[in-house]
Amino acid sequence: AVERWRVWLVAKSTRWPASRWRRYSRGDLLERVLRDTETLQDLWLRAGVPLLATLLGAFVADLVIALLSPRGSWVLVALGFLLAHAGALALGVTSLRRGGELEKRARRAAGESGALGLSLSRAAPELIALRAGDELAAALSPPLALLDDARRRRDAHHHRVSLLVGSLAALAPLALLATRPRGSGLEYALALGVALALAGEMAGVPGALSSLLAVDGVAERLEEIADEEPTGTRPLSEVGPLEVDVRWGVGEEEKSAAFRLEPGQRLAVVGPSGSGKSRLLLALSGLDTYGGSIRLSDVELRDVLEEDRGRLLAYLPPEPSLLEGYVRDVLGLSREIGPRDLARLADLGISVGANDRLSGLSRGERARVALVRALVGSPALLVLDEPTSALGEVETDRVLQLLATTNATLIVATHDERVRAWCDHVLDLALLDPSI
């Protein structure tokens, strides 16, 4: 069941637009996925078994004590035990609301501290080299303090409730002491021992209920993911002319651009850093929200079926994320690879054996692997964000020669003058007039 949930989670989350992904830092999303997986795996062990064992133990203990009581008193004894145990369970249930608030606060603090920790860990080598270790520690200190305080409050609440529940259950033997059980003293001691042991069993009820609270948090997050439905209803068999009259946000500003590309033409998107090149390319890839219109073969991009969009369009981010593993497996992650794809790697100066792993490649080699992966399946529209930023002059020439062999329509964001000169058209975002 957990494995099926993981597959479902990946399938759902990959449909998110980039604007939604930005609401979650990578650390927060990672923390959520790991915590939710562990919670689902341990639900039966942490919540189901303790609660069932407690209920069964209470029933057996009440029955034993009632049978050992004198005639005429067993009803009162059983009723006393029942009220004590029911009261203990009711106390545990009534603590759920406050416990839920504390649990959510702790989860939120854990996500925020995990996100900041992951972000700072990427910059840690540079910060340490600049002897900014104190600043690094100072940045981590506030969220870690909040996390520690949230967990301490949550644990203290669980401890208080456990103590109260156990104490209430321990009052049950008073019902036994009010009468004298028939039989030997050994039976009396046995019955009293069962009742006292049950108090410890009841003390575990709040912990089991807190596990149910964690599952409630899982349900909230999964409901948010489940709300994301596949987009697009119109099929698209091939990419014809690309007609763009689009608006997109850059900070608090909004920019707009209009152009038309015939099949096979190349457009260089240039401009200073922060001018909105990456956001424009995300919109042109159907990965982010946009205003206006982006039409492929007279079909609005947002209306194209997801599978057709994934088959006909490929997007290469400025810093591609590649799963660790064998290079051939990474290449064929979403499409079938063939000898042609391995030959493209060789054309870019990368020789890959059957047992070569991605971890053994340099940053520039990984960038070229990501480019070849984007070309697998021969997509008709390629949207490339800084594909040559990690490459030298020779490697850049090889990349341009490889791209020239495709019949795809190309949109390339770049700072490289060679790439700009290689393209048929240039869109300079610095010349656009932003509107507020």
N, C-alpha and C positions, 0 to 999 in steps of 0.2 A: 504493500500500500504506500509506503514511504517513497519507494522508487517511482511508482506511478505519479505521486504528487510532485516529485522533483521534475519529471519530464513535463508535466502539465505546467509547472511554474516557469520553466524555461520557455515553453511554447507561448505562454501568455506574455511574459515580460519582454520577449523579443519583438512584440508588436507595438511596444510603447514608442511614441515619438520622442525625439531628443528633448523637447520641452518638458516632458514628464520625467524623463530620467534625471534632469537637472534638479528636480525636487528632492532627489535622494543622492547624498554623497555616496561614493563607492564603499566607504567604511560602514556607513549606516546600513546599506543594502546587504552587504556581506554579513553583518552582525544579525540582521533580521533572518536571513536565509538559514544561517547556521543554528540560531536559537530555535527557529520554528521547526527545523528538522529534528533537533534533539528533543524538543517538546513532544512532537508526535510519536517519536520512537519510544519515549519513556512514559507516555500517558498511562498505559495499562499498569506498568510497574509502580509508578509513583502515586497514582490516584485510584485506579480501579481495584487493585489487590488490597491496599490498606482499608479502603472503605468497605469492601465486601467482607474482609476478615473481621473488621470491627463489628459490623452488624451481626455476623454469624456468631462471633464470640459473645456479644451481649445477649443474644437469644439463648445460647447454651448455658451461659452463666446464670441468667435469670431462671431458667428451667431447673437447673441443679439446685440453686438456693431455695426455690419454691418447694421442690420435692423433699428437701431436708427440714423444712419448717414443720412445726406441729400442726395437727389438724385444726382447721378454723383460722389459722394465721397465714397460710400460704398465699392467700389472695392479697393480703396487705403487704406481705414481703415482696411478692412479684410486682405489685403496683408501685411500691417504693423504688425498686430497681428500675422499673420501666420509666418512671418520671425522671429519675436521676440521669439515666442514659439519654432519654429523649431531650431533656434540657441541655445536656452537654452537646448533642448534635445540633440543636437549635442555636446554641451560642456560636458554634463554629460556622453555621450557615449565615447568621446575622453579621458575622465579621467579614463576609465576602465583599461588601461594598467598599468599606475602608481599605481592605486588603487589595482590592482591584485598583483603587486610586494609587496606592503606594507602589504596586507592581508596574503600572503604566509609567509612573514617574521614574522608576528605576530603569525600565527599558529605554525610555527616552534619553536619560542621562548616559546610559551605556552606548546608545547609538551615536550620540553627539561626541562623546569622548573617543569612541572607536574611529569615527570619521576624521576627527582632528589628528588623532594619533597616526592614522594611515597617511594623511596628507603630509604631516611633518616628517614621517619616516622617509618619505621620498626626498625631502630636502635636508635630512639630517647630515649626510656627508659634507655638503657644502657649508652648512651652518657650523659644524664642528671645525671644518678647515678654516673658517673665519673666526674661530674661537668664540662662537656665539652659543656655547653649550648652556650657559645660564639663561639666555633668552629662550632657548628651546625648552628648558625645564619650566621656566615661568609661563610659557604658553600652554603647557600641558597641565600645570598645577590646578587652575580653576575648574576645568571640566572633570578632572579626576576627583577633586574635592566634592563636587556636586554628586558625582557617581557614588562616592563612598558614603556621603550623607544619605542619599536616597536608599541605598542598600541597607544601611544601618537602621533607618526608620522602618523599612519593610520587615527586616529580620526581628526587630524589637516588637513590632506588632504581632508577628506570628508567634513569638515566644510568649507574650502576655496571654494571647488567646489559648495557646497550648496549655499554659499553666492553669488558666481558669477552667478549661474543659476537663483537664485531668483532675483538678480539685473537686469539681462538681461530681464527676464519676466516682471519686473516692468516697463521697457521702453515702453511696449506695450501701456499703456495709453497715451503716447505722440502722438500716431496716432489719438487717440480720441480728444486730446486737439487741434490738428491741424485743426479740423473742428468743427462745431456746430451741435450736434444732434437735429433733429426735435422733438418736443414734449415739455413737461414741464421740469422744473428744477429737479423735482423728478426723471424723467427718466434719466436725465443726471447724477445725483448723483448715481442712481442705477447702471448704466452702469460703471461708474468710480469705484464704490465699487467692482463690479464683477471682473474688471480687476486687481485691487490691491489684492483682495483675491486670485486670480489665481497665483499671484507671490509667495505667501506662499505655494500654492499647488505644484508649480514647484520646490520649494526648497527641497521637499522631494524626488525628482527623484534620486539624487545621492545615497541616502540611499537605495532605491529600487534596484538600479544597483549594489551597494555593496553586497546586498543579493544574486544577481545573481553570483557575483564573488565567494561568499562562496560556492555556488552550483557547480561552476566550480572546486573548490578544492575537493569537494565531488566526482565529476566525475573522477578526476585524481586518487584518492585513490581507488575508486571502480573498476576502470580499472585495477589497479595493482592486486587487489584481484581476479578479474574475469579471469586474465591470468592464474591462477593456475588451471590446469585441473586434473581430477582424474588420478591417476597413476596405472599402472599395467593392463595387458591384459590377463594374463593366470590364469585360475581357479585352485584352489587347494582344494581338498576334504578332505585330511588328512595330518598330519605331520609325515613324516617318518624320516630317518636319517638327521641330521643337519651337513652339511659340510661347514666349514668356512676357508677361506684364505683371510683375510681382512686387509685393511690398513685404518687408521683413523688419524686425526690430533689432536695433543696435543700442544696447543700454536703454536710455530714455528716449532715444530718437527712433524715427522710422525712416527707412530708405526705400526707394523704389527704382526699378530698372525694367527696361523693355528691350527685347531682342528676338531675333528669329535665326535658327540654325537649320540648314538642310542636312539630311543624313550624311555622315562622314566628315562634316566640318568641325573645326577646332576653335574653341574660344578660351582665351587666357583671361582670368579674372585677377586683376592686380589692384594694389592699393596698400597704404601703410598698415602696420599692425593695429588691430582694433577697429578697422574700417568696416568690418562685417563680412569679410570673404567667407569665413567658415560657416557663419549662420546662413548666408545665401546658398552655399553648396548643400547644406543640410536640407534646406527647403526644396532645392532642385532635385534632391534625391528622394523626396517624399518622407524624410525622417524628422521633419519639424513643421510646425504650423506656419502658415503664410497667408497673406492677403493677396487679392488679385487673382491671377490665373497663370497656371503652368499647363500647357496642353501638348500632349504627345499624340500625333496622328489625329488631332482634333478631339482627343479625349482628355478631360481634366485629370491631372495626375492624382489628386486625392480620391478620384472615383475609380481608379484602375484596381483590379483585383490584386491582392497582395502577392499571390503566387506568380502572376504575370509580371508584376513590378520587380519581384526578386529575380525572375528569369531574364528580363530584358535590361535591367539597370544594375550597375555595380557602383558602389561608393567606397572610396579609400580615404580614411581619416588621416589627419596630419601625423598622428602617432598611433599606428595600428596596434591593436591588442591581439596578440597571437597566443593561443593556448600552447602550453609546453607539450612536447611530444616529438614524434618523428616528423620530419619535414614533409614527407609525402602525405601523412595523415592530415597535417595542418592544411596542405594545399587542397585536399579533397573534402574539406569539412562540410561544404554545402552542395558540391557538385562532383560528378564523376571526373577524375583526371585521366589523362592519357599520355602517350609518348610526346605529343605536341607540347603539353604543359611542362614536362621535364626538359624538353628541348629549349623552351623559352628561358628556363632557369640557366641553362648552359649558355644561351646567348647573352645573358646578363652577367656571366662570369662566375656562376655558382654551380659546382658539380655536386650532386646529391646522390649518395648511396642509399641502399635499402635501410641501413641502420643509423643514418645520420640524424641527429636530434637538433631541434631548434636552439637549444641552450648553447650549442657550440658555435653559433653564428654571431658575427658582429652586428652592431646596430644597422649599418648600411646594408648588410646581407639580409637581415630580417626585413628591412624596408622593401628590398627587391622581391623577397618571398611573398610579402603582402601584396605587392603589385601583381605578380603572376597569379596569385590566388584570386584577385579581382578579375583577371582575364579568363579564368576557367569558365567554360561554358559559352564563351564568345558573346558577352552582353552587347546590346546595340547602343547603349548609352553609358559612357564612363564619366563619372564625376570624381576627380582626383584632387585632394587637398594637399598641396606641397609634396608631390611625389618624389622630388629630387633634393629635398632639403638636407638629407643625410648623406648625399652622394658627392663624389668628386667629379671632375670634368669628364674623365673617361667613362665612368659609370653613367653619368647623365646622358652622354651621347648614345650609349647602348640602350638606355631606356627609351629615348626618343625614336631610335631606329625600330625598336620593338613595337612601340605604339603606332608607328607609321604603317606597320604591316596589318593592322586591324582596320576593319571598315566601320568602326564605331564612331558615333558622334562623341566628341571629347569636350569636357569643360574642366579646365585646370586652374586652380588657384596657385599662384606662384610669385616669388620674388626674383626668380632667375630670368635674366634677360635673354638667355638662349632659348628657354621655353617660350617666352613671350614672342620672340621673333619666329619661332617654329609654328605658332598658331596662325590661323587664318584671320581671326578677329580678336580684338582686345576690349575688355570692359574695365575701365579704370574707376574704381569706387570713389577715389578721391575727387573726381569731377562731378559726382552726383550731389544734388542739393537735398540734404536731409530736411525732413519736416518734423516738427515737435508734436 
